[in-house]
Amino acid sequence: MGKCRITSVNPKEILLENILAVMSDEYFSKDLSAKIVGGVKKLENLIAAGKIEATKPNNVQNGKWFCNASQVLQHCRNMRK
């Protein structure tokens, strides 16, 4: 007889995975993204490293930047005190 393997399911991991999947097609503004990750410089470093996709739909000087929400949330700064 084969052994039956029981795997435990972590509801927190499933919830996080679901949130990131839902947010994968959404975008945050550059300002909100910077607030979430911990600053403009950190956001710019993450974009430069290819860890966060950023788009500028209108190719004008003052056009707004939009960042992939799922990737921004994956790099959220630690909010615990």
N, CA, C and O atoms as a CHARMM CRD file, in Angstrom:
* protein
*
  324
    1    1 MET  N      0.82100  -1.17800   0.00000 PROA 1      0.00000
    2    1 MET  CA     0.00000   0.00000   0.00000 PROA 1      0.00000
    3    1 MET  C      0.86900   1.24700   0.00000 PROA 1      0.00000
    4    1 MET  O      1.94400   1.27200   0.59900 PROA 1      0.00000
    5    2 GLY  N      0.38200   2.29100  -0.68800 PROA 2      0.00000
    6    2 GLY  CA     1.09300   3.55500  -0.70800 PROA 2      0.00000
    7    2 GLY  C      0.75500   4.38900   0.51300 PROA 2      0.00000
    8    2 GLY  O     -0.29700   4.22500   1.13000 PROA 2      0.00000
    9    3 LYS  N      1.64400   5.26000   0.83900 PROA 3      0.00000
   10    3 LYS  CA     1.40600   6.13800   1.98300 PROA 3      0.00000
   11    3 LYS  C      0.58200   7.33900   1.53800 PROA 3      0.00000
   12    3 LYS  O      0.82200   7.92100   0.48000 PROA 3      0.00000
   13    4 CYS  N     -0.36700   7.68600   2.34400 PROA 4      0.00000
   14    4 CYS  CA    -1.19900   8.86200   2.07400 PROA 4      0.00000
   15    4 CYS  C     -0.55000  10.05200   2.76000 PROA 4      0.00000
   16    4 CYS  O     -0.31500  10.03300   3.96800 PROA 4      0.00000
   17    5 ARG  N     -0.26600  11.07500   1.99100 PROA 5      0.00000
   18    5 ARG  CA     0.40200  12.24900   2.55400 PROA 5      0.00000
   19    5 ARG  C     -0.64100  13.34800   2.78000 PROA 5      0.00000
   20    5 ARG  O     -1.36900  13.73000   1.86400 PROA 5      0.00000
   21    6 ILE  N     -0.69300  13.83100   3.97700 PROA 6      0.00000
   22    6 ILE  CA    -1.61700  14.90800   4.31100 PROA 6      0.00000
   23    6 ILE  C     -0.81400  16.20400   4.39500 PROA 6      0.00000
   24    6 ILE  O      0.15000  16.31300   5.15300 PROA 6      0.00000
   25    7 THR  N     -1.23200  17.17100   3.60400 PROA 7      0.00000
   26    7 THR  CA    -0.54700  18.46100   3.64500 PROA 7      0.00000
   27    7 THR  C     -1.43600  19.46400   4.35400 PROA 7      0.00000
   28    7 THR  O     -2.65000  19.49400   4.15400 PROA 7      0.00000
   29    8 SER  N     -0.82600  20.26700   5.16700 PROA 8      0.00000
   30    8 SER  CA    -1.60400  21.27300   5.86800 PROA 8      0.00000
   31    8 SER  C     -1.78000  22.48900   4.96600 PROA 8      0.00000
   32    8 SER  O     -0.88800  22.84600   4.19600 PROA 8      0.00000
   33    9 VAL  N     -2.92200  23.10000   5.07600 PROA 9      0.00000
   34    9 VAL  CA    -3.23400  24.27600   4.27500 PROA 9      0.00000
   35    9 VAL  C     -3.19900  25.48600   5.20200 PROA 9      0.00000
   36    9 VAL  O     -3.88900  25.53000   6.22100 PROA 9      0.00000
   37   10 ASN  N     -2.38100  26.46300   4.82600 PROA 10     0.00000
   38   10 ASN  CA    -2.27200  27.67400   5.62100 PROA 10     0.00000
   39   10 ASN  C     -3.21900  28.72000   5.03700 PROA 10     0.00000
   40   10 ASN  O     -2.96500  29.23800   3.95000 PROA 10     0.00000
   41   11 PRO  N     -4.30600  29.03600   5.74200 PROA 11     0.00000
   42   11 PRO  CA    -5.28400  29.98800   5.20500 PROA 11     0.00000
   43   11 PRO  C     -4.69800  31.37400   4.94500 PROA 11     0.00000
   44   11 PRO  O     -5.15000  32.07000   4.03600 PROA 11     0.00000
   45   12 LYS  N     -3.69700  31.78500   5.72800 PROA 12     0.00000
   46   12 LYS  CA    -3.08100  33.09300   5.51700 PROA 12     0.00000
   47   12 LYS  C     -2.31700  33.13900   4.19900 PROA 12     0.00000
   48   12 LYS  O     -2.36000  34.14500   3.49100 PROA 12     0.00000
   49   13 GLU  N     -1.61900  32.06000   3.86600 PROA 13     0.00000
   50   13 GLU  CA    -0.89300  31.99400   2.60300 PROA 13     0.00000
   51   13 GLU  C     -1.85200  31.99800   1.41800 PROA 13     0.00000
   52   13 GLU  O     -1.59000  32.64200   0.40200 PROA 13     0.00000
   53   14 ILE  N     -2.95300  31.28300   1.55100 PROA 14     0.00000
   54   14 ILE  CA    -3.95900  31.24600   0.48300 PROA 14     0.00000
   55   14 ILE  C     -4.56500  32.62500   0.29800 PROA 14     0.00000
   56   14 ILE  O     -4.74900  33.07000  -0.83500 PROA 14     0.00000
   57   15 LEU  N     -4.87700  33.30600   1.38100 PROA 15     0.00000
   58   15 LEU  CA    -5.45200  34.64200   1.31200 PROA 15     0.00000
   59   15 LEU  C     -4.48400  35.61200   0.63000 PROA 15     0.00000
   60   15 LEU  O     -4.88900  36.38200  -0.24200 PROA 15     0.00000
   61   16 LEU  N     -3.21700  35.57700   1.02200 PROA 16     0.00000
   62   16 LEU  CA    -2.21900  36.44300   0.40900 PROA 16     0.00000
   63   16 LEU  C     -2.08700  36.14800  -1.08300 PROA 16     0.00000
   64   16 LEU  O     -2.02900  37.07000  -1.89700 PROA 16     0.00000
   65   17 GLU  N     -2.04100  34.87800  -1.43800 PROA 17     0.00000
   66   17 GLU  CA    -1.95000  34.48000  -2.83900 PROA 17     0.00000
   67   17 GLU  C     -3.15300  34.99600  -3.63300 PROA 17     0.00000
   68   17 GLU  O     -2.99900  35.47000  -4.75800 PROA 17     0.00000
   69   18 ASN  N     -4.34900  34.90400  -3.04800 PROA 18     0.00000
   70   18 ASN  CA    -5.56700  35.39900  -3.70400 PROA 18     0.00000
   71   18 ASN  C     -5.53300  36.90900  -3.89000 PROA 18     0.00000
   72   18 ASN  O     -5.91400  37.41700  -4.94500 PROA 18     0.00000
   73   19 ILE  N     -5.07900  37.62600  -2.87000 PROA 19     0.00000
   74   19 ILE  CA    -5.00100  39.09100  -2.95100 PROA 19     0.00000
   75   19 ILE  C     -4.03900  39.50200  -4.06700 PROA 19     0.00000
   76   19 ILE  O     -4.36200  40.37200  -4.87700 PROA 19     0.00000
   77   20 LEU  N     -2.87300  38.88600  -4.11000 PROA 20     0.00000
   78   20 LEU  CA    -1.88700  39.22500  -5.13300 PROA 20     0.00000
   79   20 LEU  C     -2.39000  38.87100  -6.53000 PROA 20     0.00000
   80   20 LEU  O     -2.11300  39.59400  -7.48700 PROA 20     0.00000
   81   21 ALA  N     -3.12600  37.76500  -6.65400 PROA 21     0.00000
   82   21 ALA  CA    -3.67800  37.37900  -7.96300 PROA 21     0.00000
   83   21 ALA  C     -4.72400  38.39100  -8.43000 PROA 21     0.00000
   84   21 ALA  O     -4.73600  38.77500  -9.59900 PROA 21     0.00000
   85   22 VAL  N     -5.59700  38.82000  -7.52700 PROA 22     0.00000
   86   22 VAL  CA    -6.62900  39.79000  -7.87400 PROA 22     0.00000
   87   22 VAL  C     -6.00300  41.12800  -8.26800 PROA 22     0.00000
   88   22 VAL  O     -6.48000  41.79500  -9.18600 PROA 22     0.00000
   89   23 MET  N     -4.94400  41.51200  -7.57800 PROA 23     0.00000
   90   23 MET  CA    -4.32400  42.82100  -7.81900 PROA 23     0.00000
   91   23 MET  C     -3.33400  42.82400  -8.98500 PROA 23     0.00000
   92   23 MET  O     -2.80600  43.88300  -9.32600 PROA 23     0.00000
   93   24 SER  N     -3.07100  41.69300  -9.59400 PROA 24     0.00000
   94   24 SER  CA    -2.06700  41.61700 -10.65700 PROA 24     0.00000
   95   24 SER  C     -2.43600  42.43900 -11.89300 PROA 24     0.00000
   96   24 SER  O     -1.54900  42.82800 -12.65200 PROA 24     0.00000
   97   25 ASP  N     -3.70800  42.70600 -12.10800 PROA 25     0.00000
   98   25 ASP  CA    -4.14200  43.51800 -13.25500 PROA 25     0.00000
   99   25 ASP  C     -4.50500  44.94700 -12.85900 PROA 25     0.00000
  100   25 ASP  O     -5.08100  45.69100 -13.65300 PROA 25     0.00000
  101   26 GLU  N     -4.16600  45.32300 -11.63600 PROA 26     0.00000
  102   26 GLU  CA    -4.48600  46.66600 -11.14400 PROA 26     0.00000
  103   26 GLU  C     -3.20300  47.48700 -11.03300 PROA 26     0.00000
  104   26 GLU  O     -2.09900  46.94300 -11.01200 PROA 26     0.00000
  105   27 TYR  N     -3.37300  48.80900 -10.96300 PROA 27     0.00000
  106   27 TYR  CA    -2.21900  49.70600 -10.88600 PROA 27     0.00000
  107   27 TYR  C     -2.43100  50.75700  -9.80300 PROA 27     0.00000
  108   27 TYR  O     -3.54800  51.22300  -9.57900 PROA 27     0.00000
  109   28 PHE  N     -1.33700  51.12000  -9.13600 PROA 28     0.00000
  110   28 PHE  CA    -1.33100  52.20300  -8.15800 PROA 28     0.00000
  111   28 PHE  C     -0.57500  53.38000  -8.76400 PROA 28     0.00000
  112   28 PHE  O      0.28000  53.19800  -9.63100 PROA 28     0.00000
  113   29 SER  N     -0.89700  54.58700  -8.30200 PROA 29     0.00000
  114   29 SER  CA    -0.13600  55.76200  -8.72100 PROA 29     0.00000
  115   29 SER  C      1.26700  55.67500  -8.13800 PROA 29     0.00000
  116   29 SER  O      1.52300  54.89900  -7.21700 PROA 29     0.00000
  117   30 LYS  N      2.16000  56.47100  -8.67800 PROA 30     0.00000
  118   30 LYS  CA     3.53900  56.47700  -8.18200 PROA 30     0.00000
  119   30 LYS  C      3.58000  56.92600  -6.72200 PROA 30     0.00000
  120   30 LYS  O      4.33500  56.37000  -5.92400 PROA 30     0.00000
  121   31 ASP  N      2.76800  57.93300  -6.36600 PROA 31     0.00000
  122   31 ASP  CA     2.76300  58.42900  -4.98400 PROA 31     0.00000
  123   31 ASP  C      2.28900  57.35500  -4.00400 PROA 31     0.00000
  124   31 ASP  O      2.90900  57.14800  -2.96100 PROA 31     0.00000
  125   32 LEU  N      1.19800  56.67600  -4.33700 PROA 32     0.00000
  126   32 LEU  CA     0.69000  55.62800  -3.45100 PROA 32     0.00000
  127   32 LEU  C      1.68000  54.47100  -3.37800 PROA 32     0.00000
  128   32 LEU  O      1.91300  53.91500  -2.30400 PROA 32     0.00000
  129   33 SER  N      2.25400  54.11300  -4.50500 PROA 33     0.00000
  130   33 SER  CA     3.24800  53.02700  -4.52800 PROA 33     0.00000
  131   33 SER  C      4.43900  53.35300  -3.64100 PROA 33     0.00000
  132   33 SER  O      4.92000  52.49800  -2.89600 PROA 33     0.00000
  133   34 ALA  N      4.91800  54.60300  -3.72200 PROA 34     0.00000
  134   34 ALA  CA     6.05400  55.01600  -2.89000 PROA 34     0.00000
  135   34 ALA  C      5.69500  54.94300  -1.41200 PROA 34     0.00000
  136   34 ALA  O      6.51800  54.53700  -0.59100 PROA 34     0.00000
  137   35 LYS  N      4.48400  55.33000  -1.07100 PROA 35     0.00000
  138   35 LYS  CA     4.03600  55.27400   0.32600 PROA 35     0.00000
  139   35 LYS  C      4.01400  53.83100   0.82000 PROA 35     0.00000
  140   35 LYS  O      4.38600  53.56200   1.96200 PROA 35     0.00000
  141   36 ILE  N      3.58200  52.90600  -0.02600 PROA 36     0.00000
  142   36 ILE  CA     3.47100  51.50200   0.35800 PROA 36     0.00000
  143   36 ILE  C      4.85000  50.85300   0.53800 PROA 36     0.00000
  144   36 ILE  O      5.06500  50.11000   1.49500 PROA 36     0.00000
  145   37 VAL  N      5.77600  51.13000  -0.37400 PROA 37     0.00000
  146   37 VAL  CA     7.08400  50.46500  -0.29600 PROA 37     0.00000
  147   37 VAL  C      8.05800  51.14600   0.65000 PROA 37     0.00000
  148   37 VAL  O      9.05400  50.54200   1.04900 PROA 37     0.00000
  149   38 GLY  N      7.78900  52.39500   1.01600 PROA 38     0.00000
  150   38 GLY  CA     8.66100  53.05700   1.98600 PROA 38     0.00000
  151   38 GLY  C      9.44900  54.22900   1.43800 PROA 38     0.00000
  152   38 GLY  O     10.47200  54.60100   2.01400 PROA 38     0.00000
  153   39 GLY  N      9.00600  54.81300   0.35400 PROA 39     0.00000
  154   39 GLY  CA     9.65200  56.02500  -0.14300 PROA 39     0.00000
  155   39 GLY  C      9.87700  55.99900  -1.64700 PROA 39     0.00000
  156   39 GLY  O      9.89300  54.94500  -2.28100 PROA 39     0.00000
  157   40 VAL  N     10.05200  57.20000  -2.19500 PROA 40     0.00000
  158   40 VAL  CA    10.24000  57.35600  -3.63700 PROA 40     0.00000
  159   40 VAL  C     11.53500  56.69000  -4.08900 PROA 40     0.00000
  160   40 VAL  O     11.55300  55.99600  -5.10600 PROA 40     0.00000
  161   41 LYS  N     12.61400  56.89500  -3.34300 PROA 41     0.00000
  162   41 LYS  CA    13.91400  56.32400  -3.71600 PROA 41     0.00000
  163   41 LYS  C     13.85500  54.79600  -3.74400 PROA 41     0.00000
  164   41 LYS  O     14.38300  54.16900  -4.66200 PROA 41     0.00000
  165   42 LYS  N     13.21900  54.20500  -2.74800 PROA 42     0.00000
  166   42 LYS  CA    13.09800  52.74900  -2.71000 PROA 42     0.00000
  167   42 LYS  C     12.26000  52.26400  -3.88700 PROA 42     0.00000
  168   42 LYS  O     12.59200  51.25800  -4.51500 PROA 42     0.00000
  169   43 LEU  N     11.17500  52.97700  -4.18800 PROA 43     0.00000
  170   43 LEU  CA    10.33600  52.61300  -5.32800 PROA 43     0.00000
  171   43 LEU  C     11.14300  52.68700  -6.62400 PROA 43     0.00000
  172   43 LEU  O     11.08700  51.77200  -7.44500 PROA 43     0.00000
  173   44 GLU  N     11.87900  53.75700  -6.80600 PROA 44     0.00000
  174   44 GLU  CA    12.69000  53.91900  -8.01600 PROA 44     0.00000
  175   44 GLU  C     13.74000  52.81500  -8.13200 PROA 44     0.00000
  176   44 GLU  O     14.01300  52.33400  -9.23200 PROA 44     0.00000
  177   45 ASN  N     14.32700  52.41400  -7.01200 PROA 45     0.00000
  178   45 ASN  CA    15.30600  51.31900  -7.01800 PROA 45     0.00000
  179   45 ASN  C     14.64600  49.99300  -7.41200 PROA 45     0.00000
  180   45 ASN  O     15.22200  49.20700  -8.16400 PROA 45     0.00000
  181   46 LEU  N     13.42700  49.75000  -6.89600 PROA 46     0.00000
  182   46 LEU  CA    12.70100  48.52500  -7.22800 PROA 46     0.00000
  183   46 LEU  C     12.31700  48.50400  -8.71000 PROA 46     0.00000
  184   46 LEU  O     12.37100  47.45700  -9.35500 PROA 46     0.00000
  185   47 ILE  N     11.93000  49.66000  -9.24400 PROA 47     0.00000
  186   47 ILE  CA    11.59600  49.75400 -10.67300 PROA 47     0.00000
  187   47 ILE  C     12.84800  49.51200 -11.51100 PROA 47     0.00000
  188   47 ILE  O     12.80700  48.76100 -12.48600 PROA 47     0.00000
  189   48 ALA  N     13.96500  50.14600 -11.13500 PROA 48     0.00000
  190   48 ALA  CA    15.22900  49.99000 -11.86600 PROA 48     0.00000
  191   48 ALA  C     15.72500  48.54400 -11.84200 PROA 48     0.00000
  192   48 ALA  O     16.33000  48.07300 -12.80500 PROA 48     0.00000
  193   49 ALA  N     15.46500  47.84800 -10.73800 PROA 49     0.00000
  194   49 ALA  CA    15.88800  46.45400 -10.60300 PROA 49     0.00000
  195   49 ALA  C     14.95200  45.49100 -11.32500 PROA 49     0.00000
  196   49 ALA  O     15.23000  44.29400 -11.40300 PROA 49     0.00000
  197   50 GLY  N     13.84300  46.00700 -11.85400 PROA 50     0.00000
  198   50 GLY  CA    12.88500  45.16400 -12.56600 PROA 50     0.00000
  199   50 GLY  C     11.94400  44.39600 -11.66100 PROA 50     0.00000
  200   50 GLY  O     11.27600  43.46200 -12.10400 PROA 50     0.00000
  201   51 LYS  N     11.88800  44.78300 -10.39500 PROA 51     0.00000
  202   51 LYS  CA    11.02600  44.08300  -9.44600 PROA 51     0.00000
  203   51 LYS  C      9.60000  44.62600  -9.44600 PROA 51     0.00000
  204   51 LYS  O      8.67000  43.93700  -9.02700 PROA 51     0.00000
  205   52 ILE  N      9.43000  45.86100  -9.91500 PROA 52     0.00000
  206   52 ILE  CA     8.10700  46.47100 -10.04000 PROA 52     0.00000
  207   52 ILE  C      7.99400  47.06900 -11.43500 PROA 52     0.00000
  208   52 ILE  O      8.83800  47.86000 -11.85700 PROA 52     0.00000
  209   53 GLU  N      6.93300  46.67900 -12.14700 PROA 53     0.00000
  210   53 GLU  CA     6.68000  47.23000 -13.47100 PROA 53     0.00000
  211   53 GLU  C      6.00400  48.58500 -13.31500 PROA 53     0.00000
  212   53 GLU  O      5.05800  48.73600 -12.54200 PROA 53     0.00000
  213   54 ALA  N      6.49500  49.55600 -14.05100 PROA 54     0.00000
  214   54 ALA  CA     5.90500  50.89700 -14.03000 PROA 54     0.00000
  215   54 ALA  C      5.64000  51.32400 -15.46600 PROA 54     0.00000
  216   54 ALA  O      6.46700  51.10700 -16.35200 PROA 54     0.00000
  217   55 THR  N      4.47700  51.93500 -15.68800 PROA 55     0.00000
  218   55 THR  CA     4.13400  52.41200 -17.02200 PROA 55     0.00000
  219   55 THR  C      3.73500  53.87400 -16.95400 PROA 55     0.00000
  220   55 THR  O      3.24000  54.36700 -15.94000 PROA 55     0.00000
  221   56 LYS  N      3.96400  54.54100 -18.05400 PROA 56     0.00000
  222   56 LYS  CA     3.57600  55.93800 -18.19100 PROA 56     0.00000
  223   56 LYS  C      2.74100  56.00900 -19.46800 PROA 56     0.00000
  224   56 LYS  O      3.28600  56.19100 -20.55700 PROA 56     0.00000
  225   57 PRO  N      1.40400  55.86600 -19.33800 PROA 57     0.00000
  226   57 PRO  CA     0.53700  55.75900 -20.51300 PROA 57     0.00000
  227   57 PRO  C      0.62400  56.95800 -21.46300 PROA 57     0.00000
  228   57 PRO  O      0.57100  56.78300 -22.68000 PROA 57     0.00000
  229   58 ASN  N      0.75200  58.14300 -20.93100 PROA 58     0.00000
  230   58 ASN  CA     0.84700  59.34000 -21.76400 PROA 58     0.00000
  231   58 ASN  C      2.29100  59.80800 -21.79200 PROA 58     0.00000
  232   58 ASN  O      2.87300  60.10900 -20.75000 PROA 58     0.00000
  233   59 ASN  N      2.85800  59.86700 -22.96500 PROA 59     0.00000
  234   59 ASN  CA     4.27400  60.22300 -23.08700 PROA 59     0.00000
  235   59 ASN  C      4.43900  61.74400 -23.10700 PROA 59     0.00000
  236   59 ASN  O      4.89600  62.32300 -24.09300 PROA 59     0.00000
  237   60 VAL  N      4.05800  62.37100 -21.99900 PROA 60     0.00000
  238   60 VAL  CA     4.22900  63.81600 -21.84200 PROA 60     0.00000
  239   60 VAL  C      5.05800  64.05900 -20.58800 PROA 60     0.00000
  240   60 VAL  O      5.15800  63.18400 -19.72800 PROA 60     0.00000
  241   61 GLN  N      5.64500  65.22800 -20.48000 PROA 61     0.00000
  242   61 GLN  CA     6.55700  65.52000 -19.37400 PROA 61     0.00000
  243   61 GLN  C      5.89900  65.32800 -18.01000 PROA 61     0.00000
  244   61 GLN  O      6.50800  64.75600 -17.10500 PROA 61     0.00000
  245   62 ASN  N      4.68000  65.79400 -17.85500 PROA 62     0.00000
  246   62 ASN  CA     4.00800  65.70200 -16.55800 PROA 62     0.00000
  247   62 ASN  C      3.05900  64.51000 -16.46900 PROA 62     0.00000
  248   62 ASN  O      2.16300  64.49900 -15.62500 PROA 62     0.00000
  249   63 GLY  N      3.24500  63.50400 -17.33300 PROA 63     0.00000
  250   63 GLY  CA     2.38100  62.32800 -17.31400 PROA 63     0.00000
  251   63 GLY  C      2.54200  61.53500 -16.02900 PROA 63     0.00000
  252   63 GLY  O      3.61600  61.51200 -15.42800 PROA 63     0.00000
  253   64 LYS  N      1.46900  60.88800 -15.61700 PROA 64     0.00000
  254   64 LYS  CA     1.49500  60.10700 -14.37900 PROA 64     0.00000
  255   64 LYS  C      2.08200  58.72600 -14.61900 PROA 64     0.00000
  256   64 LYS  O      1.88500  58.12400 -15.67500 PROA 64     0.00000
  257   65 TRP  N      2.81200  58.23100 -13.61200 PROA 65     0.00000
  258   65 TRP  CA     3.35200  56.88600 -13.60700 PROA 65     0.00000
  259   65 TRP  C      2.38100  55.98000 -12.87300 PROA 65     0.00000
  260   65 TRP  O      1.76600  56.38600 -11.88700 PROA 65     0.00000
  261   66 PHE  N      2.24400  54.75200 -13.35500 PROA 66     0.00000
  262   66 PHE  CA     1.42400  53.76000 -12.69000 PROA 66     0.00000
  263   66 PHE  C      2.24300  52.49900 -12.48200 PROA 66     0.00000
  264   66 PHE  O      2.97200  52.06500 -13.37300 PROA 66     0.00000
  265   67 CYS  N      2.11500  51.90400 -11.27800 PROA 67     0.00000
  266   67 CYS  CA     2.91200  50.73200 -10.91100 PROA 67     0.00000
  267   67 CYS  C      1.99600  49.54000 -10.68300 PROA 67     0.00000
  268   67 CYS  O      0.88300  49.68700 -10.17900 PROA 67     0.00000
  269   68 ASN  N      2.47800  48.35000 -11.06200 PROA 68     0.00000
  270   68 ASN  CA     1.70900  47.12400 -10.88300 PROA 68     0.00000
  271   68 ASN  C      1.41400  46.91600  -9.39800 PROA 68     0.00000
  272   68 ASN  O      2.33000  46.80600  -8.58300 PROA 68     0.00000
  273   69 ALA  N      0.13100  46.86300  -9.06000 PROA 69     0.00000
  274   69 ALA  CA    -0.30000  46.81100  -7.65900 PROA 69     0.00000
  275   69 ALA  C      0.17900  45.54800  -6.94900 PROA 69     0.00000
  276   69 ALA  O      0.60100  45.61500  -5.79400 PROA 69     0.00000
  277   70 SER  N      0.12100  44.41400  -7.61100 PROA 70     0.00000
  278   70 SER  CA     0.54300  43.15900  -6.99000 PROA 70     0.00000
  279   70 SER  C      2.01600  43.20400  -6.62200 PROA 70     0.00000
  280   70 SER  O      2.40100  42.77700  -5.53400 PROA 70     0.00000
  281   71 GLN  N      2.84500  43.72200  -7.53100 PROA 71     0.00000
  282   71 GLN  CA     4.28100  43.79600  -7.26500 PROA 71     0.00000
  283   71 GLN  C      4.59400  44.81300  -6.17800 PROA 71     0.00000
  284   71 GLN  O      5.50200  44.60200  -5.37500 PROA 71     0.00000
  285   72 VAL  N      3.85000  45.91500  -6.14400 PROA 72     0.00000
  286   72 VAL  CA     4.03500  46.90800  -5.08300 PROA 72     0.00000
  287   72 VAL  C      3.71600  46.28300  -3.72900 PROA 72     0.00000
  288   72 VAL  O      4.46300  46.45800  -2.76600 PROA 72     0.00000
  289   73 LEU  N      2.60500  45.55400  -3.65700 PROA 73     0.00000
  290   73 LEU  CA     2.20900  44.92200  -2.39300 PROA 73     0.00000
  291   73 LEU  C      3.21900  43.87400  -1.93400 PROA 73     0.00000
  292   73 LEU  O      3.39800  43.67200  -0.73300 PROA 73     0.00000
  293   74 GLN  N      3.87600  43.20900  -2.87700 PROA 74     0.00000
  294   74 GLN  CA     4.89500  42.21600  -2.51100 PROA 74     0.00000
  295   74 GLN  C      6.10800  42.87100  -1.85600 PROA 74     0.00000
  296   74 GLN  O      6.85700  42.20900  -1.13700 PROA 74     0.00000
  297   75 HSD  N      6.30600  44.16100  -2.09900 PROA 75     0.00000
  298   75 HSD  CA     7.44900  44.88100  -1.53300 PROA 75     0.00000
  299   75 HSD  C      7.01500  45.90200  -0.48100 PROA 75     0.00000
  300   75 HSD  O      7.69800  46.89900  -0.24400 PROA 75     0.00000
  301   76 CYS  N      5.88000  45.63700   0.13500 PROA 76     0.00000
  302   76 CYS  CA     5.33700  46.54000   1.16300 PROA 76     0.00000
  303   76 CYS  C      6.31600  46.64000   2.33500 PROA 76     0.00000
  304   76 CYS  O      6.89700  45.64700   2.77200 PROA 76     0.00000
  305   77 ARG  N      6.47800  47.87200   2.82800 PROA 77     0.00000
  306   77 ARG  CA     7.37400  48.06900   3.97500 PROA 77     0.00000
  307   77 ARG  C      6.74700  47.45600   5.22000 PROA 77     0.00000
  308   77 ARG  O      5.53300  47.25800   5.28000 PROA 77     0.00000
  309   78 ASN  N      7.56900  47.16000   6.19900 PROA 78     0.00000
  310   78 ASN  CA     7.09700  46.55200   7.44400 PROA 78     0.00000
  311   78 ASN  C      6.32900  47.59700   8.26000 PROA 78     0.00000
  312   78 ASN  O      6.89200  48.61900   8.65400 PROA 78     0.00000
  313   79 MET  N      5.07100  47.34300   8.50400 PROA 79     0.00000
  314   79 MET  CA     4.21500  48.28700   9.22500 PROA 79     0.00000
  315   79 MET  C      4.08100  47.94500  10.70800 PROA 79     0.00000
  316   79 MET  O      3.43800  48.67900  11.45800 PROA 79     0.00000
  317   80 ARG  N      4.68200  46.83700  11.13300 PROA 80     0.00000
  318   80 ARG  CA     4.56000  46.43300  12.54900 PROA 80     0.00000
  319   80 ARG  C      5.38900  47.34500  13.42500 PROA 80     0.00000
  320   80 ARG  O      6.46300  47.80000  13.03200 PROA 80     0.00000
  321   81 LYS  N      4.88200  47.60500  14.61400 PROA 81     0.00000
  322   81 LYS  CA     5.60700  48.44000  15.56300 PROA 81     0.00000
  323   81 LYS  C      6.35000  47.59300  16.55200 PROA 81     0.00000
  324   81 LYS  O      7.02300  48.12200  17.43600 PROA 81     0.00000
